[in-house]
Amino acid sequence: MKIKNLFILSLTILLLSSCSARLVDFTVISSKNHSIKFNLDEGKATKGKSMGFLALGANIKDAMDEALENAGPQYDVLVNGVVRSKSYPFYGGFEVEGTAVNSRKLIAQLGMEGYKKWLSQQVVFNPNQKINNN
């Protein structure tokens, strides 16, 4: 009887436990802090998730896309963000939080030359760009 109670207690503790880990901080998909010289008060705090059974199919890009979609159609860039890994028994994925901003407003405020200069100083991830390992 004691073994059965111990097994039930252990199983209950396992099923009610969870784990969360901070994966990366980003400023326009950069791991370094940069001075944007942009009024972030015009931005909108937002959050997105990509979760699934055993974390299958969950990815950071989908979580970022959901965060931008949750902010609204005029927002297309996330700044000052955090990516977290969420893990629960049999269920897991990623959560993204950040400030969504409109890059058109950023261009209007910095000017096209200022925006190009700012952008050239950033490490921006482009999923459509092929990487040559040679």
Summary of the structure (lengths in Angstrom):
residues: 134
radius of gyration: 19.9
end to end distance: 64.4
largest distance: 75.4
contacts: 346
relative contact order: 0.21
helix: 36%
strand: 31%
